[in-house]
Every structure is written in C-alpha cells, then in structure tokens.
Amino acid sequence: MKKINYIDSIRYPIITEKATILSDQNKTVFKVHIKANKKTIKKNIEKLFKVNVVKVNILNQKAKVKMRQGKKSIKSGYKKAIITLKKGQSIDLTAGA
C-alpha cells in the first residue's frame, strides 16, 4: 500500500452554511483522503497551517444512488474531518496561499 503524502491527505476545505457556523466554535471542516485516520490528519493540519489541533472528528459520507434522466448514477462517497483548533487560533480559508 502506498503511503499517503501529507498534502494529499487533506483534499480541500468544505465551505457550507453549517461549516461557517462551526467556525465560530474554532472548528474547520475539510474533505480528506478516504484512507486517512485521525492521527495523520492532525499531524498534517499542524504541518500545513502551523496551528495546534485539539480534536479531530471524522465522518464517512456513504455513496448514494441517484436517478438522472431515467438512468441510475452513483454519487461517490467521501470522508470529511471536523478539526477543532486551540482557543484563539484559526485557519484563514479565504486568503490565497
């Protein structure tokens, strides 16, 4: 099995209404690699953004079967991580790197 690179394990931030509400509680939501675990996600977030991670929660979104123009299609599943940061720290997702 190929080892996951720390940049590859964090795909991109999820910016939705619910994620914006969570940002008031020092939480940020990211879509992550399907094989990433809590320890690697924590280590990689701390390396990339230079912040202290307090807690990592992971949710697996299952694949769904949808009907589109009378044909079945599959919406692929994914894994997302809710990152809780140390009080007073934040990740600025609006600024370009």
C-alpha positions as CSV (number, residue, x, y, z in Angstrom):
1,M,0.0,0.0,0.0
2,K,1.3,3.4,-1.0
3,K,1.9,5.8,1.9
4,I,-0.3,9.0,1.7
5,N,1.6,12.3,1.4
6,Y,0.6,14.9,3.9
7,I,-0.5,17.3,1.2
8,D,-2.6,14.6,-0.5
9,S,-4.4,13.5,2.7
10,I,-6.1,17.0,3.1
11,R,-8.1,17.5,-0.1
12,Y,-9.9,20.8,0.3
13,P,-11.9,22.8,2.9
14,I,-15.7,22.4,2.8
15,I,-17.4,25.8,3.0
16,T,-21.1,25.5,3.6
17,E,-23.5,27.3,5.9
18,K,-23.0,24.6,8.6
19,A,-19.3,24.8,8.3
20,T,-19.4,28.6,8.7
21,I,-21.4,28.3,11.9
22,L,-18.9,25.8,13.2
23,S,-16.1,28.3,12.6
24,D,-17.4,30.4,15.5
25,Q,-16.5,27.4,17.7
26,N,-12.9,27.2,16.4
27,K,-13.8,24.3,14.1
28,T,-12.9,23.9,10.4
29,V,-14.2,21.2,8.0
30,F,-12.0,19.5,5.4
31,K,-12.6,16.8,2.8
32,V,-9.8,14.2,3.4
33,H,-8.4,11.1,1.7
34,I,-10.6,8.1,2.2
35,K,-7.8,6.1,4.0
36,A,-6.6,8.9,6.3
37,N,-7.0,8.5,10.0
38,K,-7.2,10.9,12.9
39,K,-3.5,10.8,13.8
40,T,-2.3,11.6,10.3
41,I,-5.0,14.3,9.8
42,K,-4.0,16.0,13.0
43,K,-0.3,15.9,12.2
44,N,-0.8,17.1,8.6
45,I,-3.1,20.0,9.6
46,E,-0.5,21.1,12.1
47,K,2.3,21.0,9.5
48,L,0.3,22.7,6.7
49,F,-1.3,25.6,8.7
50,K,1.0,25.8,11.7
51,V,-1.8,25.6,14.3
52,N,-2.4,23.5,17.3
53,V,-5.2,20.9,16.8
54,V,-7.1,19.9,19.9
55,K,-9.6,17.4,18.4
56,V,-10.4,15.6,15.2
57,N,-13.8,14.2,14.3
58,I,-14.3,12.1,11.2
59,L,-17.5,11.4,9.2
60,N,-17.8,8.9,6.4
61,Q,-20.4,10.0,3.8
62,K,-21.7,6.9,2.1
63,A,-22.2,6.7,-1.7
64,K,-25.8,7.3,-2.9
65,V,-27.7,6.0,-5.9
66,K,-29.5,8.8,-7.8
67,M,-31.8,8.8,-10.8
68,R,-30.8,11.2,-13.5
69,Q,-32.8,11.4,-16.7
70,G,-34.2,7.9,-16.1
71,K,-30.8,6.3,-15.5
72,K,-29.2,5.3,-12.3
73,S,-26.0,7.0,-11.3
74,I,-23.8,6.8,-8.2
75,K,-22.8,9.8,-6.3
76,S,-19.5,8.8,-4.7
77,G,-18.9,8.8,-1.0
78,Y,-16.2,10.7,0.8
79,K,-14.6,11.3,4.2
80,K,-14.7,14.6,6.0
81,A,-12.9,15.8,9.1
82,I,-14.0,18.4,11.6
83,I,-10.9,20.0,13.1
84,T,-11.1,21.7,16.5
85,L,-8.3,24.2,17.0
86,K,-6.8,25.6,20.2
87,K,-8.7,28.7,21.5
88,G,-7.5,31.9,19.8
89,Q,-6.2,30.2,16.7
90,S,-7.9,30.0,13.3
91,I,-7.2,28.9,9.7
92,D,-7.9,31.6,7.1
93,L,-9.5,29.8,4.2
94,T,-10.3,33.0,2.2
95,A,-6.6,34.1,1.7
96,G,-4.8,32.5,-1.2
97,A,-1.6,30.6,-0.4
